Amino acid sequence: MSAQRTTLEGYVEIPGICFVREPESARRCTLSAGHGGVHRHFYSGSLTNGFRAGTSWPRRPGEKQAD
């Protein structure tokens, strides 16, 4: 039997990934859930030698995945 998590209406948590949105953007953090330091999106930014530089932004108080 599997246990189901209950969440508040209008709020969905994605386990295993941070997924907090960058302010004024559609990008979301691609680091693991519960990481420390700044948020980071690895699939954006300038392309250098075939690799994306990524973008980062500071943590804000009271952040939630669904913001």
Buried (B, 14 or more C-beta within 10 A) or exposed (E): EEEEEEEEEEEEBEEEBBBBBBEEEEBBBBBEBEBEEEBBBBEBBEEEEEEEEBBBBEEEEEEEBBE
